[in-house]
Amino acid sequence: MRDNIFRRIYVFSRRKYRVLFKKKYSKKDQAVLKDTNFVIISDNCWGGFTYQWLNRPYNSPFTGLAIFGNCYIKLLSNFDYYLNLPLNFVDKSKYKHREINYPLAKLGDIELHFTHYKTKEEATIKWERRTERMLKETNRDNYVFMLSDAWYASEKNFKDFNNLPFKGK
């Protein structure tokens, strides 16, 4: 119960901070980026918030969804293969940590938790549209990969993530 209260305070303060400083600081960030095109691949909502902050279209299907650490590393380890698989919606997660009250899909054996979507149809439309938009950006140097521990990523997941062939400049 106590952790839940701290989490709510944390989320509220982050939202408040974003609203108060967005006008000034996001404009500076937008100016620095100019018209640079990029794709954010993240395991949680961070990518969506970043696109919003920078006032950019969602160039990634990985916005509005979450992926558990083990699935995310597996997906990144064979990225092209998994992106070419069709979404298959399921009712139950192999992970016991969460109650599922949102669309849940699989790409092969990878679970995608569409936490910000109401229906399977909405999730499918946005996934397909954003995947197409992402694949238009053929320069993989413009892909930004992010891993957090919000969806139960382990120390091993972080080590594996750092050993992936996606390198920043």
DSSP file (Angstrom, degrees, kcal/mol; ACC not computed):
  #  RESIDUE AA STRUCTURE BP1 BP2  ACC     N-H-->O    O-->H-N    N-H-->O    O-->H-N    TCO  KAPPA ALPHA  PHI   PSI    X-CA   Y-CA   Z-CA
    1    1 A M     >        0   0    0      0, 0.0     4,-1.7     0, 0.0     5,-0.1   0.000 360.0 360.0 360.0 -45.9    0.0    0.0    0.0
    2    2 A R  H  >  +     0   0    0      1,-0.2     4,-2.1     2,-0.2     5,-0.2   0.896 360.0  52.4 -63.2 -41.0    2.8    2.4    1.0
    3    3 A D  H  > S+     0   0    0      1,-0.2     4,-2.5     2,-0.2    -1,-0.2   0.881 106.2  55.2 -61.1 -38.0    4.7    1.8   -2.3
    4    4 A N  H  > S+     0   0    0      2,-0.2     4,-2.2     1,-0.2    -1,-0.2   0.890 106.9  49.7 -62.8 -40.6    1.5    2.5   -4.2
    5    5 A I  H  X S+     0   0    0     -4,-1.7     4,-2.3     2,-0.2    -2,-0.2   0.927 111.7  47.8 -64.7 -45.7    1.2    5.9   -2.6
    6    6 A F  H  X S+     0   0    0     -4,-2.1     4,-2.6     1,-0.2    -2,-0.2   0.895 110.9  52.3 -62.8 -39.4    4.8    6.8   -3.3
    7    7 A R  H  X S+     0   0    0     -4,-2.5     4,-2.7     2,-0.2    -1,-0.2   0.920 109.5  49.0 -61.5 -44.3    4.3    5.7   -6.9
    8    8 A R  H  X S+     0   0    0     -4,-2.2     4,-2.4     2,-0.2    -2,-0.2   0.894 111.9  48.1 -64.5 -40.6    1.3    7.9   -7.3
    9    9 A I  H  X S+     0   0    0     -4,-2.3     4,-2.7     2,-0.2    -1,-0.2   0.918 112.2  50.2 -64.4 -43.1    3.1   10.9   -5.9
   10   10 A Y  H  X S+     0   0    0     -4,-2.6     4,-2.3     2,-0.2    -2,-0.2   0.934 112.1  46.5 -60.3 -48.3    6.0   10.2   -8.2
   11   11 A V  H  X S+     0   0    0     -4,-2.7     4,-2.3     1,-0.2    -2,-0.2   0.913 113.2  49.7 -62.7 -43.6    3.8   10.0  -11.3
   12   12 A F  H  X S+     0   0    0     -4,-2.4     4,-2.8     1,-0.2    -2,-0.2   0.928 111.1  48.3 -60.7 -46.2    1.9   13.1  -10.3
   13   13 A S  H  X S+     0   0    0     -4,-2.7     4,-2.6     1,-0.2    -1,-0.2   0.882 111.1  50.7 -65.8 -37.0    5.1   15.1   -9.8
   14   14 A R  H  X S+     0   0    0     -4,-2.3     4,-2.5     2,-0.2    -1,-0.2   0.922 112.2  47.2 -64.5 -43.0    6.5   14.0  -13.1
   15   15 A R  H  X S+     0   0    0     -4,-2.3     4,-2.3     2,-0.2    -2,-0.2   0.933 113.2  48.2 -62.4 -45.8    3.3   15.0  -14.9
   16   16 A K  H  X S+     0   0    0     -4,-2.8     4,-2.5     1,-0.2    -2,-0.2   0.914 111.7  50.1 -61.4 -43.9    3.3   18.3  -13.1
   17   17 A Y  H  X S+     0   0    0     -4,-2.6     4,-2.2     1,-0.2     5,-0.2   0.927 109.7  51.0 -60.4 -46.2    7.0   18.9  -14.0
   18   18 A R  H  X S+     0   0    0     -4,-2.5     4,-1.5     1,-0.2    -1,-0.2   0.913 112.2  46.5 -58.8 -44.4    6.4   18.1  -17.6
   19   19 A V  H  X S+     0   0    0     -4,-2.3     4,-0.5     1,-0.2    -1,-0.2   0.921 113.5  48.1 -66.0 -44.5    3.5   20.5  -17.9
   20   20 A L  H  < S+     0   0    0     -4,-2.5     4,-0.3     1,-0.2    -1,-0.2   0.865 123.8  29.3 -65.6 -37.0    5.3   23.3  -16.1
   21   21 A F  H  X>S+     0   0    0     -4,-2.2     4,-2.5    -5,-0.2     5,-0.6   0.477  93.4  91.9-105.9  -3.3    8.5   23.1  -18.1
   22   22 A K  I  X>S+     0   0    0     -4,-1.5     4,-1.8    -5,-0.2     5,-0.7   0.925  83.1  54.4 -61.5 -46.2    7.3   21.8  -21.5
   23   23 A K  I  X5S+     0   0    0     -4,-0.5     4,-0.6     1,-0.2    -1,-0.2   0.923 119.6  31.4 -55.4 -47.3    6.8   25.1  -23.2
   24   24 A K  I  >5S+     0   0    0     -4,-0.3     4,-1.1     2,-0.1    -2,-0.2   0.964 128.1  33.6 -76.7 -53.7   10.3   26.4  -22.4
   25   25 A Y  I  X5S+     0   0    0     -4,-2.5     4,-2.3     1,-0.2    -3,-0.2   0.848 113.6  54.2 -81.3 -34.3   12.4   23.3  -22.5
   26   26 A S  I  X<S+     0   0    0     -4,-1.8     4,-2.7    -5,-0.6    -1,-0.2   0.876 106.1  55.5 -68.7 -32.4   10.8   21.1  -25.1
   27   27 A K  H  X<S+     0   0    0     -5,-0.7     4,-2.1    -4,-0.6    -1,-0.2   0.899 108.2  48.6 -63.0 -39.6   11.1   24.0  -27.6
   28   28 A K  H  X S+     0   0    0     -4,-1.1     4,-2.1     2,-0.2    -2,-0.2   0.929 112.0  48.4 -64.7 -44.4   14.8   24.1  -26.9
   29   29 A D  H  X S+     0   0    0     -4,-2.3     4,-1.9     1,-0.2    -2,-0.2   0.903 111.2  50.7 -62.2 -41.1   15.0   20.3  -27.4
   30   30 A Q  H  X S+     0   0    0     -4,-2.7     4,-1.6     1,-0.2    -1,-0.2   0.897 109.3  51.1 -63.1 -40.7   13.0   20.6  -30.7
   31   31 A A  H  < S+     0   0    0     -4,-2.1    -1,-0.2     1,-0.2    -2,-0.2   0.888 108.4  51.5 -65.2 -39.1   15.3   23.3  -32.0
   32   32 A V  H  < S+     0   0    0     -4,-2.1    -1,-0.2     1,-0.2    -2,-0.2   0.905 113.1  44.8 -64.4 -41.0   18.4   21.3  -31.2
   33   33 A L  H >< S+     0   0    0     -4,-1.9     3,-2.4     1,-0.2    -1,-0.2   0.751  84.1 177.6 -74.8 -23.8   17.0   18.3  -33.1
   34   34 A K  T 3< S-     0   0    0     -4,-1.6    -1,-0.2     1,-0.3    -2,-0.1  -0.352  71.0 -25.1  52.9-122.8   15.8   20.4  -36.1
   35   35 A D  T 3  S+     0   0    0     -2,-0.1    -1,-0.3    -4,-0.1     2,-0.1   0.095  91.4 148.0-107.8  24.3   14.3   18.0  -38.6
   36   36 A T    <   -     0   0    0     -3,-2.4     2,-0.4     1,-0.1    -3,-0.0  -0.373  39.8-142.1 -59.8 129.3   16.3   14.9  -37.5
   37   37 A N        +     0   0    0     -2,-0.1     2,-0.3     2,-0.0    -1,-0.1  -0.791  30.1 163.5 -94.9 136.9   14.3   11.8  -38.0
   38   38 A F        -     0   0    0     -2,-0.4     2,-0.4     2,-0.0   105,-0.2  -0.977  30.3-138.9-150.7 161.7   14.6    9.0  -35.4
   39   39 A V  E     -a  143   0A   0    103,-2.5   105,-3.6    -2,-0.3     2,-0.6  -0.991  14.7-150.0-125.5 129.0   12.9    5.9  -34.2
   40   40 A I  E     -a  144   0A   0     -2,-0.4     2,-0.6   103,-0.2    22,-0.4  -0.891  10.0-173.3-103.8 123.7   12.5    5.1  -30.5
   41   41 A I  E     +a  145   0A   0    103,-3.5   105,-2.3    -2,-0.6     2,-0.3  -0.947  23.7 156.1-112.7 107.6   12.4    1.4  -29.5
   42   42 A S  E     -a  146   0A   0     -2,-0.6   105,-0.2    20,-0.3    -2,-0.0  -0.913  48.8-131.0-133.6 161.2   11.6    1.2  -25.8
   43   43 A D  S    S+     0   0    0    103,-0.8    24,-2.3    -2,-0.3     2,-0.2   0.361  89.2  19.8 -92.5   4.9   10.1   -1.4  -23.5
   44   44 A N  S >  S-     0   0    0     22,-0.2     3,-0.8    18,-0.1     4,-0.3  -0.759 105.4 -62.6-151.7-162.0    7.7    1.0  -21.8
   45   45 A C  T 3> S+     0   0    0      1,-0.2     4,-2.2    -2,-0.2     3,-0.3   0.504  99.2  96.6 -74.7  -5.1    5.9    4.4  -22.3
   46   46 A W  H 3> S+     0   0    0      1,-0.2     4,-2.3     2,-0.2    -1,-0.2   0.878  80.5  54.5 -54.8 -41.7    9.1    6.4  -22.3
   47   47 A G  H <> S+     0   0    0     -3,-0.8     4,-2.5    15,-0.3    -1,-0.2   0.916 108.3  48.3 -60.0 -44.5    9.2    6.5  -26.1
   48   48 A G  H  > S+     0   0    0     -3,-0.3     4,-2.3    -4,-0.3    -1,-0.2   0.915 111.4  49.3 -62.7 -43.9    5.7    7.9  -26.3
   49   49 A F  H  X S+     0   0    0     -4,-2.2     4,-2.8     2,-0.2    -1,-0.2   0.876 110.9  51.3 -62.9 -36.7    6.4   10.6  -23.8
   50   50 A T  H  X S+     0   0    0     -4,-2.3     4,-2.2    -5,-0.2    -2,-0.2   0.926 109.1  49.0 -67.8 -44.4    9.6   11.5  -25.6
   51   51 A Y  H  <>S+     0   0    0     -4,-2.5     5,-2.7     1,-0.2     4,-0.4   0.912 113.9  47.7 -59.8 -41.2    7.8   11.9  -28.9
   52   52 A Q  H ><5S+     0   0    0     -4,-2.3     3,-1.3     3,-0.2    -2,-0.2   0.938 110.0  51.7 -64.2 -46.5    5.2   14.0  -27.2
   53   53 A W  H 3<5S+     0   0    0     -4,-2.8    -1,-0.2     1,-0.3    -2,-0.2   0.883 115.6  41.5 -56.7 -40.8    7.8   16.2  -25.5
   54   54 A L  T 3<5S-     0   0    0     -4,-2.2    -1,-0.3    -5,-0.2    -2,-0.2   0.399 109.4-124.0 -90.8   2.5    9.5   16.8  -28.9
   55   55 A N  T < 5 +     0   0    0     -3,-1.3    -3,-0.2    -4,-0.4    -4,-0.1   0.924  62.4 142.8  55.4  49.4    6.2   17.2  -30.7
   56   56 A R      < -     0   0    0     -5,-2.7    -1,-0.2    -6,-0.1     2,-0.1  -0.823  56.6-101.4-117.7 155.0    7.0   14.5  -33.2
   57   57 A P        -     0   0    0      0, 0.0     2,-1.2     0, 0.0    -1,-0.0  -0.423  48.2 -96.9 -68.9 153.2    4.9   11.8  -34.8
   58   58 A Y        +     0   0    0      1,-0.2    75,-0.1    -2,-0.1    76,-0.1  -0.615  44.4 178.6 -74.1 100.7    5.2    8.3  -33.3
   59   59 A N        +     0   0    0     -2,-1.2    -1,-0.2   -21,-0.2    78,-0.1   0.163  59.8  66.3 -88.4  18.1    7.7    6.8  -35.7
   60   60 A S    >   -     0   0    0    -21,-0.1     3,-0.6     1,-0.1    71,-0.2  -0.999  69.1-144.3-143.4 138.6    7.7    3.5  -33.7
   61   61 A P  T 3  S+     0   0    0      0, 0.0    70,-0.1     0, 0.0   -20,-0.1   0.582  93.1  81.9 -74.0  -7.2    5.1    0.8  -33.0
   62   62 A F  T 3   +     0   0    0    -22,-0.4     2,-0.4    68,-0.1     3,-0.4   0.049  67.3 106.5 -88.7  27.6    6.6    0.5  -29.5
   63   63 A T  S <  S+     0   0    0     -3,-0.6   -18,-0.1     1,-0.2     3,-0.1  -0.883  79.9  17.9-105.2 138.4    4.6    3.5  -28.2
   64   64 A G  S    S+     0   0    0     -2,-0.4    52,-1.9     1,-0.3     2,-0.3   0.663 111.6  85.2  80.0  15.7    1.7    2.9  -25.9
   65   65 A L        -     0   0    0     -3,-0.4     2,-0.3   -21,-0.3    -1,-0.3  -0.907  60.2-144.5-141.2 171.0    2.8   -0.6  -25.0
   66   66 A A  B     -B  113   0B   0     47,-2.2    47,-2.8    -2,-0.3     2,-0.4  -0.970   5.3-161.1-138.2 153.1    5.1   -2.4  -22.6
   67   67 A I        -     0   0    0    -24,-2.3    84,-0.2    -2,-0.3    45,-0.1  -0.998  25.5-116.9-137.1 130.4    7.3   -5.5  -22.8
   68   68 A F     >  -     0   0    0     -2,-0.4     4,-2.7    43,-0.3     3,-0.3  -0.321  36.4-107.4 -63.2 150.2    8.7   -7.6  -20.0
   69   69 A G  H  > S+     0   0    0     82,-1.9     4,-2.3     1,-0.2     5,-0.2   0.855 116.0  48.4 -49.4 -49.8   12.5   -7.6  -19.8
   70   70 A N  H  > S+     0   0    0     82,-0.3     4,-1.9     1,-0.2    -1,-0.2   0.910 114.6  46.0 -62.7 -42.3   13.1  -11.2  -21.0
   71   71 A C  H  > S+     0   0    0     -3,-0.3     4,-2.7     2,-0.2    -1,-0.2   0.899 111.0  53.4 -66.2 -40.3   10.8  -10.7  -24.0
   72   72 A Y  H  X S+     0   0    0     -4,-2.7     4,-2.7     2,-0.2     5,-0.2   0.924 109.7  46.6 -63.0 -45.3   12.3   -7.4  -24.9
   73   73 A I  H  X S+     0   0    0     -4,-2.3     4,-2.0     2,-0.2    -1,-0.2   0.912 113.1  49.8 -63.7 -41.9   15.8   -8.7  -25.0
   74   74 A K  H  X S+     0   0    0     -4,-1.9     4,-0.9    -5,-0.2    -2,-0.2   0.915 111.4  49.4 -62.8 -42.6   14.7  -11.7  -27.0
   75   75 A L  H >< S+     0   0    0     -4,-2.7     3,-0.8     1,-0.2     7,-0.3   0.930 112.6  46.5 -61.6 -46.8   12.9   -9.4  -29.5
   76   76 A L  H >< S+     0   0    0     -4,-2.7     3,-1.0     1,-0.2    -1,-0.2   0.819 105.2  61.6 -67.2 -29.4   15.9   -7.1  -29.8
   77   77 A S  H 3< S+     0   0    0     -4,-2.0    -1,-0.2     1,-0.3    -2,-0.2   0.743 123.5  19.9 -69.0 -22.6   18.2  -10.1  -30.3
   78   78 A N  T <X S+     0   0    0     -4,-0.9     4,-2.1    -3,-0.8    -1,-0.3  -0.356  82.9 157.6-140.8  54.8   16.3  -11.1  -33.4
   79   79 A F  H <>  +     0   0    0     -3,-1.0     4,-2.2     1,-0.2     5,-0.2   0.865  69.1  45.7 -55.6 -53.0   14.6   -7.8  -34.2
   80   80 A D  H  > S+     0   0    0      1,-0.2     4,-1.1     2,-0.2    -1,-0.2   0.891 111.8  53.2 -63.0 -40.6   13.9   -8.2  -38.0
   81   81 A Y  H >4 S+     0   0    0      1,-0.2     3,-0.7     2,-0.2     4,-0.2   0.956 112.0  43.5 -58.6 -52.1   12.5  -11.7  -37.5
   82   82 A Y  H >< S+     0   0    0     -4,-2.1     3,-1.5    -7,-0.3    -1,-0.2   0.860 108.3  58.1 -66.7 -35.5   10.0  -10.7  -34.8
   83   83 A L  H 3< S+     0   0    0     -4,-2.2    -1,-0.2     1,-0.3    -2,-0.2   0.746 102.7  55.8 -67.1 -21.1    8.9   -7.5  -36.6
   84   84 A N  T << S+     0   0    0     -4,-1.1    -1,-0.3    -3,-0.7    -2,-0.2   0.456  89.2  96.0 -89.6  -0.3    7.9   -9.6  -39.6
   85   85 A L  S <  S-     0   0    0     -3,-1.5     2,-0.1    -4,-0.2     3,-0.0  -0.621  79.5-113.4 -86.8 149.0    5.6  -11.8  -37.6
   86   86 A P        -     0   0    0      0, 0.0    22,-0.5     0, 0.0     2,-0.2  -0.477  33.5-102.4 -77.4 152.4    1.8  -11.0  -37.4
   87   87 A L        -     0   0    0     -2,-0.1     2,-0.5    20,-0.1    20,-0.2  -0.549  34.2-166.4 -69.8 137.4    0.2   -9.9  -34.1
   88   88 A N  E     -C  106   0B   0     18,-1.8    18,-2.1    -2,-0.2     2,-0.2  -0.951  13.0-142.6-128.0 109.3   -1.7  -12.7  -32.4
   89   89 A F  E     -C  105   0B   0     -2,-0.5     2,-0.3    16,-0.3    16,-0.3  -0.513  22.4-178.4 -78.8 139.0   -3.9  -11.5  -29.6
   90   90 A V  E     -C  104   0B   0     14,-2.7    14,-0.5    -2,-0.2     3,-0.1  -0.834  29.9-137.8-130.7 166.6   -4.2  -13.7  -26.5
   91   91 A D  S    S+     0   0    0     -2,-0.3     2,-0.4     1,-0.1     9,-0.1   0.705  82.7  49.8 -98.7 -24.7   -6.2  -13.6  -23.2
   92   92 A K        -     0   0    0     12,-0.1     2,-0.3     2,-0.0    -1,-0.1  -0.928  68.5-140.0-125.0 143.3   -3.5  -14.7  -20.7
   93   93 A S        -     0   0    0     -2,-0.4     7,-0.0     2,-0.2    -2,-0.0  -0.663  15.7-136.7 -92.7 150.7    0.0  -13.6  -20.1
   94   94 A K  S    S+     0   0    0     -2,-0.3     2,-0.4     2,-0.0    -1,-0.1   0.632  90.6  80.5 -77.1 -13.0    2.8  -16.0  -19.2
   95   95 A Y        -     0   0    0      1,-0.1     3,-0.4     3,-0.0    -2,-0.2  -0.788  66.2-160.0 -95.5 137.0    3.8  -13.4  -16.6
   96   96 A K  S    S+     0   0    0     -2,-0.4    -1,-0.1     1,-0.2    -2,-0.0   0.432  70.1  90.8 -94.3  -0.5    1.8  -13.4  -13.3
   97   97 A H  S    S+     0   0    0      2,-0.0     2,-0.4     1,-0.0    -1,-0.2   0.708  83.6  46.7 -72.3 -21.8    2.7   -9.9  -12.2
   98   98 A R        -     0   0    0     -3,-0.4     2,-0.5     2,-0.0    -5,-0.2  -0.908  69.9-128.2-131.4 148.4   -0.2   -8.0  -13.8
   99   99 A E        -     0   0    0     -2,-0.4     2,-0.8     2,-0.0    -3,-0.0  -0.790  35.9-131.2 -84.5 134.0   -3.9   -8.1  -14.2
  100  100 A I        +     0   0    0     -2,-0.5     4,-0.1     1,-0.1    15,-0.0  -0.792  48.0 146.8 -95.7 110.1   -4.7   -7.8  -17.9
  101  101 A N        +     0   0    0     -2,-0.8    -1,-0.1     2,-0.1    -2,-0.0  -0.147  62.9  59.6-128.9  37.1   -7.3   -5.2  -18.7
  102  102 A Y  S    S-     0   0    0     14,-0.0    13,-0.1    18,-0.0    16,-0.1  -0.926 102.1 -67.3-152.2 165.4   -5.9   -4.2  -22.0
  103  103 A P        -     0   0    0      0, 0.0    11,-2.1     0, 0.0     2,-0.4  -0.407  47.1-164.4 -64.2 136.9   -5.1   -5.9  -25.3
  104  104 A L  E     +CD  90 113B   0    -14,-0.5   -14,-2.7     9,-0.2     2,-0.3  -0.991  12.0 175.9-125.3 124.8   -2.3   -8.4  -25.1
  105  105 A A  E     -CD  89 112B   0      7,-2.4     7,-3.3    -2,-0.4     2,-0.4  -0.844  18.3-141.6-127.7 163.4   -0.7   -9.7  -28.2
  106  106 A K  E     -CD  88 111B   0    -18,-2.1   -18,-1.8    -2,-0.3     2,-0.6  -0.967   7.8-160.5-124.3 142.9    2.2  -12.0  -29.2
  107  107 A L  E >  S- D   0 110B   0      3,-2.3     3,-2.1    -2,-0.4     2,-0.5  -0.939  81.7 -54.0-110.7  99.9    4.8  -11.8  -31.9
  108  108 A G  T 3  S-     0   0    0     -2,-0.6   -20,-0.0   -22,-0.5   -26,-0.0  -0.557 124.8 -18.8  62.6-117.7    5.8  -15.4  -31.9
  109  109 A D  T 3  S+     0   0    0     -2,-0.5     2,-0.5    -3,-0.1    -1,-0.3   0.243 115.9 104.4-103.8  12.1    6.7  -16.0  -28.3
  110  110 A I  E <   - D   0 107B   0     -3,-2.1    -3,-2.3   -36,-0.1     2,-0.4  -0.823  63.4-141.7 -96.0 128.2    7.1  -12.3  -27.4
  111  111 A E  E     - D   0 106B   0     -2,-0.5     2,-0.5    -5,-0.2   -43,-0.3  -0.756  11.2-165.0 -92.0 133.9    4.4  -10.6  -25.4
  112  112 A L  E     - D   0 105B   0     -7,-3.3    -7,-2.4    -2,-0.4     2,-0.9  -0.977   6.9-156.0-116.5 117.9    3.3   -7.1  -26.2
  113  113 A H  E     -BD  66 104B   0    -47,-2.8   -47,-2.2    -2,-0.5     2,-2.2  -0.825   1.6-159.4 -97.0 102.3    1.2   -5.4  -23.5
  114  114 A F    >   +     0   0    0    -11,-2.1     3,-1.6    -2,-0.9   -49,-0.2  -0.467  24.4 165.7 -81.7  70.2   -0.8   -2.7  -25.2
  115  115 A T  T 3   +     0   0    0     -2,-2.2    -1,-0.2     1,-0.3   -50,-0.2   0.674  68.2  50.0 -66.2 -20.8   -1.4   -0.8  -22.0
  116  116 A H  T 3  S+     0   0    0    -52,-1.9     2,-0.3    -3,-0.2    -1,-0.3   0.179  96.5  86.0-104.8  17.6   -2.6    2.4  -23.6
  117  117 A Y    <   -     0   0    0     -3,-1.6     3,-0.1   -53,-0.2    -3,-0.0  -0.902  56.9-158.0-121.9 148.7   -5.2    0.9  -25.9
  118  118 A K  S    S+     0   0    0     -2,-0.3     2,-0.3   -16,-0.1    -1,-0.1   0.831  75.1  27.6 -89.8 -37.1   -8.8    0.0  -25.4
  119  119 A T     >  -     0   0    0      1,-0.1     4,-2.0   -17,-0.1     5,-0.1  -0.842  69.9-121.6-129.9 161.5   -9.3   -2.6  -28.2
  120  120 A K  H  > S+     0   0    0     -2,-0.3     4,-2.6     2,-0.2     5,-0.2   0.860 114.2  56.3 -64.5 -37.0   -7.4   -5.1  -30.2
  121  121 A E  H  > S+     0   0    0      2,-0.2     4,-2.6     1,-0.2     5,-0.2   0.928 107.5  46.8 -63.3 -45.8   -8.5   -3.3  -33.4
  122  122 A E  H  > S+     0   0    0      1,-0.2     4,-2.3     2,-0.2     5,-0.2   0.924 113.6  48.9 -61.5 -45.0   -7.0    0.0  -32.2
  123  123 A A  H  X S+     0   0    0     -4,-2.0     4,-2.5     1,-0.2    -2,-0.2   0.907 112.3  48.7 -61.9 -42.6   -3.8   -1.7  -31.2
  124  124 A T  H  X S+     0   0    0     -4,-2.6     4,-2.7     2,-0.2     5,-0.3   0.935 111.1  49.1 -63.8 -48.0   -3.5   -3.5  -34.5
  125  125 A I  H  X S+     0   0    0     -4,-2.6     4,-2.4     1,-0.2     5,-0.2   0.934 116.2  42.2 -58.9 -47.9   -4.2   -0.4  -36.6
  126  126 A K  H  X S+     0   0    0     -4,-2.3     4,-2.5    -5,-0.2     5,-0.3   0.892 113.3  52.7 -70.1 -38.5   -1.6    1.7  -34.7
  127  127 A W  H  X S+     0   0    0     -4,-2.5     4,-2.2    -5,-0.2    -2,-0.2   0.948 113.9  42.8 -59.3 -49.2    1.0   -1.2  -34.6
  128  128 A E  H  X S+     0   0    0     -4,-2.7     4,-2.1     2,-0.2    -2,-0.2   0.915 115.8  47.6 -67.0 -43.6    0.8   -1.7  -38.4
  129  129 A R  H  X S+     0   0    0     -4,-2.4     4,-2.0    -5,-0.3    -1,-0.2   0.924 116.5  43.2 -63.6 -44.5    0.8    2.0  -39.3
  130  130 A R  H  X S+     0   0    0     -4,-2.5     4,-2.6     2,-0.2    -1,-0.2   0.824 110.5  55.2 -74.3 -30.7    3.7    2.8  -37.0
  131  131 A T  H  X S+     0   0    0     -4,-2.2     4,-2.5    -5,-0.3    -1,-0.2   0.927 109.5  47.9 -64.4 -43.7    5.7   -0.3  -38.1
  132  132 A E  H  X S+     0   0    0     -4,-2.1     4,-1.0     1,-0.2    -2,-0.2   0.919 112.6  48.6 -61.3 -43.5    5.4    0.9  -41.6
  133  133 A R  H  X S+     0   0    0     -4,-2.0     4,-0.6     1,-0.2     3,-0.4   0.899 111.9  49.9 -62.8 -41.3    6.5    4.4  -40.6
  134  134 A M  H >< S+     0   0    0     -4,-2.6     3,-1.4     1,-0.2    -2,-0.2   0.915 106.6  54.0 -64.2 -43.9    9.4    2.9  -38.7
  135  135 A L  H 3< S+     0   0    0     -4,-2.5    -1,-0.2     1,-0.3    -2,-0.2   0.696  95.6  67.7 -69.4 -18.1   10.6    0.8  -41.6
  136  136 A K  H 3< S+     0   0    0     -4,-1.0     2,-1.5    -3,-0.4    -1,-0.3   0.800  85.5  76.2 -67.9 -27.4   10.7    3.8  -43.9
  137  137 A E    <<  +     0   0    0     -3,-1.4    -1,-0.2    -4,-0.6     5,-0.1  -0.674  63.0 172.3 -83.9  89.7   13.6    5.0  -41.7
  138  138 A T        +     0   0    0     -2,-1.5     2,-1.1     1,-0.1    -1,-0.2   0.675  49.4  93.3 -77.9 -16.8   16.2    2.6  -43.2
  139  139 A N    >   -     0   0    0      1,-0.2     3,-2.1    -3,-0.1    -1,-0.1  -0.659  57.4-168.2 -80.8 101.3   19.1    4.2  -41.4
  140  140 A R  G >  S+     0   0    0     -2,-1.1     3,-1.6     1,-0.3    -1,-0.2   0.648  80.0  76.6 -67.0 -13.5   19.4    2.1  -38.3
  141  141 A D  G 3  S+     0   0    0      1,-0.3    -1,-0.3    -3,-0.1    28,-0.2   0.716  90.2  58.5 -66.2 -17.9   21.8    4.6  -36.8
  142  142 A N  G <  S+     0   0    0     -3,-2.1  -103,-2.5    -5,-0.1     2,-0.5   0.248  83.1 104.0 -95.1  11.9   18.7    6.7  -36.2
  143  143 A Y  E <   -a   39   0A   0     -3,-1.6     2,-0.5  -105,-0.2  -103,-0.2  -0.819  57.4-157.8 -93.1 132.1   17.1    4.1  -34.0
  144  144 A V  E     -a   40   0A   0   -105,-3.6  -103,-3.5    -2,-0.5     2,-0.4  -0.954   6.4-161.6-111.8 122.5   17.3    4.8  -30.3
  145  145 A F  E     +a   41   0A   0     -2,-0.5     2,-0.4  -105,-0.2  -103,-0.2  -0.876  10.4 180.0-107.7 135.7   17.0    1.7  -28.0
  146  146 A M  E     -a   42   0A   0   -105,-2.3  -103,-0.8    -2,-0.4     2,-0.4  -0.998  10.1-171.2-138.0 138.5   16.0    2.0  -24.3
  147  147 A L        +     0   0    0     -2,-0.4     2,-0.3  -105,-0.2  -105,-0.0  -0.996   9.8 176.5-127.0 134.0   15.6   -0.5  -21.6
  148  148 A S        -     0   0    0     -2,-0.4     3,-0.4     3,-0.0     5,-0.2  -0.788  38.0-122.3-125.3 173.5   14.2    0.3  -18.1
  149  149 A D  S >  S+     0   0    0     -2,-0.3     3,-1.1     1,-0.2   -80,-0.1   0.272  83.3 104.1 -98.4  12.1   13.3   -1.9  -15.1
  150  150 A A  T 3  S+     0   0    0      1,-0.3    -1,-0.2     2,-0.1   -82,-0.1   0.813  84.2  44.2 -62.8 -30.7    9.7   -0.8  -15.1
  151  151 A W  T 3  S-     0   0    0     -3,-0.4   -82,-1.9   -84,-0.2    -1,-0.3  -0.349 131.5 -83.1-114.3  50.9    8.6   -4.1  -16.6
  152  152 A Y    <   +     0   0    0     -3,-1.1     2,-0.3     1,-0.2   -82,-0.3   0.814  64.3 172.6  61.1  39.0   10.7   -6.4  -14.5
  153  153 A A        -     0   0    0     -5,-0.2    -1,-0.2   -84,-0.2     2,-0.1  -0.625  21.2-144.4 -74.6 137.0   14.0   -6.3  -16.4
  154  154 A S     >  -     0   0    0     -2,-0.3     4,-1.9     1,-0.1     5,-0.2  -0.407  26.5-100.9 -96.2 172.6   16.7   -8.1  -14.5
  155  155 A E  H  > S+     0   0    0      1,-0.2     4,-2.2     2,-0.2     5,-0.2   0.900 125.9  54.3 -58.4 -40.3   20.4   -7.4  -14.1
  156  156 A K  H  > S+     0   0    0      1,-0.2     4,-2.9     2,-0.2    -1,-0.2   0.895 104.1  54.8 -61.7 -40.2   21.0  -10.1  -16.7
  157  157 A N  H  > S+     0   0    0      1,-0.2     4,-2.6     2,-0.2    -1,-0.2   0.909 108.5  48.7 -58.9 -41.8   18.6   -8.3  -19.1
  158  158 A F  H  X S+     0   0    0     -4,-1.9     4,-2.2     2,-0.2    -2,-0.2   0.893 112.0  48.3 -66.9 -39.0   20.7   -5.1  -18.7
  159  159 A K  H  X S+     0   0    0     -4,-2.2     4,-0.9     2,-0.2    -2,-0.2   0.937 113.8  46.8 -64.3 -45.5   23.9   -6.9  -19.3
  160  160 A D  H >< S+     0   0    0     -4,-2.9     3,-0.6     1,-0.2     4,-0.4   0.896 110.2  53.9 -62.6 -40.4   22.4   -8.6  -22.4
  161  161 A F  H >< S+     0   0    0     -4,-2.6     3,-1.4     1,-0.2    -1,-0.2   0.917 106.5  51.6 -59.4 -44.7   21.1   -5.3  -23.6
  162  162 A N  H 3< S+     0   0    0     -4,-2.2    -1,-0.2     1,-0.3    -2,-0.2   0.700 108.0  53.5 -67.9 -18.5   24.5   -3.7  -23.4
  163  163 A N  T << S+     0   0    0     -4,-0.9    -1,-0.3    -3,-0.6    -2,-0.2   0.432  83.4 112.0 -95.1  -0.3   25.9   -6.6  -25.4
  164  164 A L  S <  S-     0   0    0     -3,-1.4   -87,-0.1    -4,-0.4    -3,-0.0  -0.334  81.0-114.0 -69.6 157.6   23.5   -6.1  -28.3
  165  165 A P  S    S+     0   0    0      0, 0.0     2,-0.8     0, 0.0    -1,-0.1   0.475  86.9 105.1 -74.8   0.7   24.9   -4.9  -31.6
  166  166 A F        -     0   0    0     -5,-0.2     2,-0.4   -22,-0.0    -2,-0.1  -0.725  52.9-178.2 -83.8 110.6   22.9   -1.6  -31.4
  167  167 A K        -     0   0    0     -2,-0.8     2,-0.1     2,-0.0    -5,-0.0  -0.907  17.7-140.0-115.6 137.5   25.5    1.0  -30.5
  168  168 A G              0   0    0     -2,-0.4   -24,-0.0     1,-0.1   -27,-0.0  -0.437 360.0 360.0 -84.8 164.9   24.9    4.7  -29.9
  169  169 A K              0   0    0    -28,-0.2    -1,-0.1    -2,-0.1   -28,-0.0   0.391 360.0 360.0-106.8 360.0   27.2    7.4  -31.0
